[in-house]
Amino acid sequence: MENFNQDWKAFENDLDQFQAKHKEYVRKLEEVESMKKKYSQEFNKLKKKLTDIQKNAKKLDFNNDQKKSEIGEPTSPNKESSGDLNLNLINEKINENFHYIRHVSDTFPRPNGLYLKIILGGISVSILNNEEKLNYKEEYEKFKLRITMICLILSFLLIFIRSYRTLDAAFNFLLVWYYCTLTIRESILVVNGSEIKGWWQAHHFITTVCTAILLIWPDSESYQLFRQQFIWFSFYLSIVQVLQYYYQKGCLYRLRALGEKQDMDTTIEGFQSWMTKGLSFLLPFLFFGYFWELYNSYVLFTISQMDNCHEWQVMALCIIFLILFLGNFVTTFVVVRRKYSNRISDKIRRIKSTSGALKYLRSFSDKQEEKTL
């Protein structure tokens, strides 16, 4: 009993100390929240002021050029007035301040996009701690890989299992849940500084609709005609996504080490401009998958022309697969074309600079020979 009383007194003493610390903890939390609101408002005001100043600077620059062209004054940089020099200096400082504001913005909560406002309401999903941001990003990458591997195994099993609508529905439901979850997770990543933009962000929304239509497609003759082809397509797509994951992860690791990419950049479906090494290895797999989407659209269109096909899902999926093909193919083609054109222009620039240096060395050696003669 004596030992029990001592333990109880020790607990009460520890509890009293904890309560005092907890009050301090709550007070500081409230202080941090009030500081967040206060300095976020100041930051937004500064950002707006800098944007207005940049617009005014562009207007001044444009008006000066117009005046010079009207009076026939040359606009070469060698004959700039003191006002022009001052404006150029301000423009340089504006760009520096924008770089600073982009860096500082990660320390303040950002507003949710429209999609997150619809899903979550007004709850803020901004993560202000860098370690927690990286943990969330890593969890996102692991989630994608885990579900992709599950889809790979399930689609492989469904290839050899005789058509059983319940198993197909379970697989399609997994795809709907997976892509719907990805849209939410990616939107949270964008709020926290990840650069998932353009087509690749829209891609998962369209794929969610596609898999949802597949889920509610009734077990009809048209479904059975397309079923095996879609299972093979899902199996191939899972293999490509695993290849993309490891390829893009290696590229991001290298670019982050060089300081060329942000820590919050993630792996995505498709191809982006920062993916250079292993280009010839990955692209054939991607383009084959894109043309398979086109073939899916063609097969679905053929099925829709049959007399006994009455399901609206067939034509809807035909259009969606065509949109996916066009978006994936055009976006990847534009990125690859830009990448190769940049490489060619860099080579031409190096050749020109090398030839210019050689000409200078030749002229210099000729002058030296003339002096000696």
ChimeraX attribute file (.defattr): number of C-alpha atoms within 10 A of each C-alpha:
attribute: neighborCount
match mode: 1-to-1
recipient: residues
	/A:1	6
	/A:2	7
	/A:3	8
	/A:4	9
	/A:5	10
	/A:6	11
	/A:7	12
	/A:8	12
	/A:9	12
	/A:10	12
	/A:11	12
	/A:12	12
	/A:13	11
	/A:14	11
	/A:15	12
	/A:16	12
	/A:17	11
	/A:18	12
	/A:19	11
	/A:20	10
	/A:21	12
	/A:22	12
	/A:23	11
	/A:24	12
	/A:25	12
	/A:26	11
	/A:27	12
	/A:28	12
	/A:29	12
	/A:30	12
	/A:31	11
	/A:32	12
	/A:33	11
	/A:34	12
	/A:35	12
	/A:36	15
	/A:37	13
	/A:38	11
	/A:39	12
	/A:40	17
	/A:41	13
	/A:42	12
	/A:43	16
	/A:44	14
	/A:45	12
	/A:46	13
	/A:47	17
	/A:48	12
	/A:49	12
	/A:50	17
	/A:51	14
	/A:52	12
	/A:53	15
	/A:54	17
	/A:55	12
	/A:56	12
	/A:57	17
	/A:58	14
	/A:59	12
	/A:60	14
	/A:61	15
	/A:62	11
	/A:63	12
	/A:64	15
	/A:65	14
	/A:66	14
	/A:67	11
	/A:68	12
	/A:69	12
	/A:70	9
	/A:71	8
	/A:72	9
	/A:73	12
	/A:74	12
	/A:75	13
	/A:76	7
	/A:77	9
	/A:78	7
	/A:79	10
	/A:80	13
	/A:81	10
	/A:82	9
	/A:83	10
	/A:84	15
	/A:85	12
	/A:86	12
	/A:87	16
	/A:88	15
	/A:89	11
	/A:90	15
	/A:91	17
	/A:92	11
	/A:93	12
	/A:94	17
	/A:95	13
	/A:96	11
	/A:97	14
	/A:98	15
	/A:99	11
	/A:100	11
	/A:101	16
	/A:102	12
	/A:103	11
	/A:104	11
	/A:105	17
	/A:106	17
	/A:107	16
	/A:108	18
	/A:109	17
	/A:110	18
	/A:111	15
	/A:112	21
	/A:113	12
	/A:114	11
	/A:115	12
	/A:116	20
	/A:117	13
	/A:118	10
	/A:119	10
	/A:120	13
	/A:121	11
	/A:122	11
	/A:123	11
	/A:124	15
	/A:125	17
	/A:126	20
	/A:127	21
	/A:128	15
	/A:129	11
	/A:130	14
	/A:131	10
	/A:132	11
	/A:133	19
	/A:134	15
	/A:135	12
	/A:136	18
	/A:137	23
	/A:138	14
	/A:139	12
	/A:140	18
	/A:141	16
	/A:142	13
	/A:143	14
	/A:144	19
	/A:145	17
	/A:146	13
	/A:147	15
	/A:148	22
	/A:149	16
	/A:150	14
	/A:151	22
	/A:152	19
	/A:153	13
	/A:154	18
	/A:155	22
	/A:156	17
	/A:157	13
	/A:158	19
	/A:159	16
	/A:160	9
	/A:161	10
	/A:162	9
	/A:163	14
	/A:164	10
	/A:165	15
	/A:166	10
	/A:167	13
	/A:168	19
	/A:169	17
	/A:170	13
	/A:171	19
	/A:172	20
	/A:173	16
	/A:174	17
	/A:175	23
	/A:176	21
	/A:177	13
	/A:178	19
	/A:179	21
	/A:180	19
	/A:181	15
	/A:182	19
	/A:183	19
	/A:184	16
	/A:185	15
	/A:186	20
	/A:187	20
	/A:188	21
	/A:189	23
	/A:190	20
	/A:191	20
	/A:192	26
	/A:193	20
	/A:194	18
	/A:195	16
	/A:196	18
	/A:197	9
	/A:198	9
	/A:199	14
	/A:200	17
	/A:201	18
	/A:202	14
	/A:203	18
	/A:204	19
	/A:205	15
	/A:206	17
	/A:207	18
	/A:208	20
	/A:209	17
	/A:210	22
	/A:211	22
	/A:212	18
	/A:213	18
	/A:214	23
	/A:215	20
	/A:216	12
	/A:217	16
	/A:218	15
	/A:219	15
	/A:220	12
	/A:221	13
	/A:222	20
	/A:223	20
	/A:224	13
	/A:225	13
	/A:226	15
	/A:227	19
	/A:228	16
	/A:229	16
	/A:230	18
	/A:231	19
	/A:232	15
	/A:233	16
	/A:234	18
	/A:235	22
	/A:236	18
	/A:237	20
	/A:238	22
	/A:239	16
	/A:240	18
	/A:241	22
	/A:242	17
	/A:243	15
	/A:244	20
	/A:245	21
	/A:246	12
	/A:247	18
	/A:248	24
	/A:249	16
	/A:250	14
	/A:251	18
	/A:252	20
	/A:253	13
	/A:254	13
	/A:255	16
	/A:256	14
	/A:257	11
	/A:258	9
	/A:259	10
	/A:260	11
	/A:261	16
	/A:262	14
	/A:263	18
	/A:264	19
	/A:265	17
	/A:266	19
	/A:267	22
	/A:268	18
	/A:269	16
	/A:270	21
	/A:271	23
	/A:272	17
	/A:273	12
	/A:274	14
	/A:275	18
	/A:276	14
	/A:277	12
	/A:278	11
	/A:279	12
	/A:280	9
	/A:281	11
	/A:282	17
	/A:283	16
	/A:284	11
	/A:285	17
	/A:286	21
	/A:287	17
	/A:288	12
	/A:289	19
	/A:290	23
	/A:291	16
	/A:292	19
	/A:293	23
	/A:294	22
	/A:295	17
	/A:296	22
	/A:297	24
	/A:298	16
	/A:299	16
	/A:300	23
	/A:301	17
	/A:302	13
	/A:303	20
	/A:304	20
	/A:305	12
	/A:306	10
	/A:307	7
	/A:308	11
	/A:309	14
	/A:310	13
	/A:311	15
	/A:312	11
	/A:313	20
	/A:314	24
	/A:315	18
	/A:316	18
	/A:317	20
	/A:318	23
	/A:319	18
	/A:320	19
	/A:321	24
	/A:322	19
	/A:323	17
	/A:324	21
	/A:325	22
	/A:326	16
	/A:327	17
	/A:328	23
	/A:329	19
	/A:330	13
	/A:331	18
	/A:332	20
	/A:333	15
	/A:334	12
	/A:335	16
	/A:336	19
	/A:337	13
	/A:338	13
	/A:339	16
	/A:340	12
	/A:341	12
	/A:342	12
	/A:343	12
	/A:344	12
	/A:345	11
	/A:346	12
	/A:347	12
	/A:348	12
	/A:349	12
	/A:350	12
	/A:351	12
	/A:352	12
	/A:353	12
	/A:354	12
	/A:355	12
	/A:356	12
	/A:357	12
	/A:358	12
	/A:359	12
	/A:360	12
	/A:361	12
	/A:362	12
	/A:363	12
	/A:364	12
	/A:365	12
	/A:366	12
	/A:367	12
	/A:368	11
	/A:369	10
	/A:370	9
	/A:371	8
	/A:372	7
	/A:373	6
